[in-house]
Amino acid sequence: MPRTETELFAFLADLGISVETRRHPPLFTVADSQALRGEIAGGHTKNLFLKDKKDRFFLVTVDEEAVVDLKQIHHLIGASSRVSFGKPEMLMEFLGVVPGAVTVFGLINDTAHRVTLVLDAALMENEVINAHPLTNEATTSIAAADLVRFARATGHEPVILKVSA
């Protein structure tokens, strides 16, 4: 059973990571999220759950405005072939979320470490990064350095590189 938002916040607190969360109506797309701009400061994320032909999975987290070339990204992230979007069943199995709620915080559910986290270098230039806390009915703000600490605490060494155009 996937961890809950409450369990995520307890995990972060145990790490000494302070976050701020704002509730809002469900947001399913970046366009939905952009209606909140101005209310929540920092970099806002777009998440791509990808797989290659060898069933290696990647969570690529970029700024919401980023342009990503899906035909070429496999060269950058170390995939064995061109990538496609992972199926919703795999998203739930590995990250414990559904489409529309994909988030870097889903790594807390990837206890088998099947997913490689790729953070776009441009996103990481923000002091604060915003992501859904396992639900698309809230946005959680976390310091960029603390996001890296969180990922490492879940057993995922983030790969930080320029993947956006």
N, C-alpha and C positions, 0 to 999 in steps of 0.2 A: 504494500500500500504506500503510495507516495506521501512524502512529508507535507504537512500543512503550512500555511502561512505563519501560524503561531509557532510551529516548530522551527521554521526558518528564522524568525525573529529571536527565538531563544538561542539558536546556534550562533547567530551574529553577536548577541549579547555576551555569550560565553567566550567569544573571541575578543571582546572588548571593543567591538565595532558599533559605532553610533550611526543610526540611520533615521531618516524622517520619511514618514509615509502619509500620502494624501489619498483619500477615498474619492472615487468618481464613478459615473456610469460605466458599464463595460465598454472597453475600447478593443476593437478587433483589428484595426489597421493603423498604419502610420498617419493616414489622413484623419482618422478619428482622433488620434492622440494630439494632432497639431491644433485642435480646437482649444487645448489647455495651455498653449504657449503663452508665456508671460506670467502664468500663475506658478509654474514650477521651473526654477532656474537650473542651469547645467545642461550637459549633453544628454540627448534623448536617444534611445537605442532602437535599432532595427535588428532583428535576429533571423538568421538563415540556418535552418537545420538541414544539413546536406549529407549525402552519402556518395561513396564512390563504388565502382564495380566490385571491389573486394569487400564490400559491406563494412568499410570504415566510415565512421560518422564524425561529423564536424559541426560545431556550433560556432558560426561566424557572427560576431557582434560588431556592428558598425553604427555610425551616427545615422539618425533617421533620414537625413538628406543625402547620404552617401550613395554613389552609383557604383555598383559592383558588376563586373563582367563575368557572368556565370559560365561563359564558354571558355574563359581563360583562368579562372580562379584556382583550378586544380593545380596549375603550375606553381602558384604562390604558396598554397597551404600544404603541399606534400601529398595530395591525393594520388592514387594510382591511376586514375583515369578521370575523364570528365565527370562532373558531379551532377546529381539530381536532388530534388527535395526528398527528404526522408518521409516515409509514410506516417500518418497520424498514429498508427499503432506503435511504431518504434519511438515516436516522440513521447507518447505516454509511458511506454516501458522504460525508456532511458532517463527522461527528464521529468516525468510525472506531470506533464501539462498537455493541454490540447492546442490545436492551431488557434491562433489569435491571442494566445497567452504565452507564447514562447519567450523565454527569459534566461539570462545568464544565471539567475538564482536557481534554475532547474538542475544545475550541477549537483546540488545537495542530494538529489535523488539518483544520481549516476554512481552508485556505490561500486559497480563493476568497472568503472572507468573506461567505458566504451566510447565516450565522446571526447574529441579533441577540441579544446577551446581556442578559438582564434579571435583576438581582440584587435580591431583596427587601430593602428598607431594614431590616426587623426582623432578618433574618439577619445583615446587615452590622454590627449592634450587637455581635456577638460578637467577642472579640479573636482567637479561633482558629476556623477553619471546616474541617470535615472533608468529604472527597469521595473517591470511588474514583479511583485513578490509572490509568484506562483499563481496569481489570479490577475485577470485583466480589469478588475474592478478597483485597482489601486496602483499607485506609482510610488516606488521607494527610491529615495535619493541616498547615494553612498559616495564617499570620497573615492576617487580613482585608485589610490593606493590601497584602500581598504577592499575594493573589489578584487584586486589581485590577491590580497591576503585571504579573502573568502575563498577564491578559486583554489588556492594552494591548500587551504584547510580541508577542502573536499577531496583532495588528492589529484587535482588537475593543475598541471603547470601550464599557465596561459602562454600561448604563442602570440607575441605582440609584433605585428608587421603591417605594412601598408597594403591593404587589399582594396581600398576604394580608389576611384579615379579622381 
